[in-house]
Amino acid sequence: MIAAIGLCCSVLLGRWRLAAVASGILLLAVAPFLAVLSLIGLATGAVLRSTIRLRAPNDDDAIIAELAALGLTAGLTFPAAVEAAAIAVPGEASDRLRRAGRSAAVGGDDPVGDPGLFVVARRALATGASLLPAMSGYATALRDEERSRRLAAARRLPVKLLFPLALLILPGFLILTIGPALLGSLERLGL
């Protein structure tokens, strides 16, 4: 009863983790087998959620670098292209980029928190190279790095899926295949 009240209150208040705990306690009191199965499902979901990410932080950096390169091809200056890219991609990466842009506009150099885009631009300006190929190369490098990270995560996925396979599917398979033969042999022995 207390778990049911806690479940209703936490759902109404929007506290979903507390709602999950209350529903787990309620399920444990009503049907312990289902509670164990749901706990296994939650653990499997947590493993898969940690493995599969839809968008990584480097992905924003690559998009910003590509948009800045696109702005440079459109004839914008570097600060204007970076600002347009930061506006187009909201998030932590654009906030870092804006802070670095303000710091560079004031004249301060903050190499610790400096985004890679400004490092590439400074290197290109110091060597006299064109900004556009440098920005495009930086975006390509970020994309390649992200692709290799995702491929490595995809290669680890079958190993992580062995746990739910062995825990959920294999016992049922063994019961269905070995169970009837075992029952038949026990019946023949008269036990």
N, C-alpha and C positions, 0 to 999 in steps of 0.2 A: 504494500500500500504506500509506504514511504517512497519507494523507488518510482512508483507510478506518478506520485505528486511531484517528485523531483524532475521526472521526465517532462511533464507538462510545463512546469515553471521554466525549466531551462530552454525548452523549445520556444516558449513565449518571449523569453528574454534574449533569444538569439545566441545562446551559449551552446554551441553544437558539441563541443568536447564533453561538457558536463552532461548533455543529453545522451551522448553515446555511453557514458559511464552508467547513468541511471537506467538506460534501456538494457545494458548488459547485466546489471544487477537484477532487474525485473525478469529478464530472460533466464538468468541463472536460477531464479526461484521457481519459475514456471516449467522450463524445459532445459535441464542441464546439458543434454546432448546437443541441442541447438546452440546453446551458449558457447560450447567448446568449438563447434563448427564455425560460428561467427567470429570467434577469436582467431581461428586459423585463417579465415578469410581476411580479417583485418591485417594480420601479419603479412599475408601474401600481397595485399594491396599496398602496404607500406614499402615492401621490397620493390614492387614494380614502380611505385611512385618515385622512389629514390633513384631508380634506374633510368626511367624514361622522363626526360624533361622536354617540354615543347619548345622552349626558347631559352637559350643560355645568355648570360650577361655579355659574352663576347659577340653574340649575334647583334646586339644593339650597336656595339662599336663598329662592326663591319658595315651595318646599314648606314650609320652616320658617315663613315669614311666614303662609302659609295655615293651618298647624297652630296657630300662635300666635293667629290670629284665631278659629279654631275653639275654642281653649281659653278665649278671652275670652267667646265666646258661651255657653260651658258654665258660666261663673261663676267661673273661675279668676282669680287676680290676675295682673298682667302678668309678674312674675318666675316664677310657677308655670307659666304658659302657655308662656313661652319655654323653661323647663327641660324641660317635657314635649315640646315640639317638638324640642329639641336631642337628647333621648333617642331620639325616634322616627326621626330622620334622622342616622345616623352619618356621619362624614366631617369634612372640613376646615372646612366652614361651621359645623357644630355646635361644633367645637372653638373657633373664633373667637368664636362666640356665648357659649360658657361663659366664656371668658377675659374678654370684655367684661362679662358679668354679674357675675363676681367683682370686677372692677375697679369697677363701678358700686356693688356692695354695700359695698365698702370705702370708697367715697366719692371715688375718683379718677376723673378724666375723661381719657380717652385718645382724643381725636378722630381721631388718625391711624389706629389699628387698630380703630376703632369700627364694628361692622356697621351697615348701613343701618336695620335693625330698631330699634335703640336711638336712632338719629338721628330716625326717624319718631316714636317714642314720646316723646322729649324735646320735639320740636316740637309734638306734640299736647298734651302736658301744659303746655307754656309758653303755648299759645294758649287752653287750656281746652276744646279739642275732644275729642270722644269717641275713645277708642283703637281701637275696633272698625272704624269706617269708615276710619281712617288705616291700620290694618294691612291691611285688605282692598284698599284703593287701592294700597298699596305692593306687595302680592302681584300685583295685576293689572298694574301697571306693569312689574314684573320679567318676568311671563309675556309681555307684549306685546313687550318688548325682546328676549327670547329667541326669540320667534316671528319677529320681523323679522330677527334674525341668521341663523336657520335658512333663512328664505326667500331671503336674500341668498346663502347658501352653495348652496342648491338652484339658484339662477339661474346661479351660476358653474360648476356641475357639467358641463353640456354642453360648455363650452369646455375643461375639463380632460379630458374623455373623447375629445376630438378627437385627442389624441396617440396613445392606443392604437389608435384607429380608423385613423388614417393610417398607423401603423407596422405594424400586424398584418393588418388586413383589406384595405386598399387594394392592397398589392402582390400578394396572392393574386388579387384581383379582376382586376387588370390582366393578370396572367399568364394567367388563364383566358379573358379576353375578347380580348386582343390577341395572345396567344401563338399560337393556332391560325391566325389570319389571317396573321400574320407568317411562320409555318412554311410555310403554303400558298403565299404569294407568293415565298418563297425557293426552294421546290421548282419553281415555274413558271419562275423565272429560271434555274434549273439550278445554283444555288450550293450 
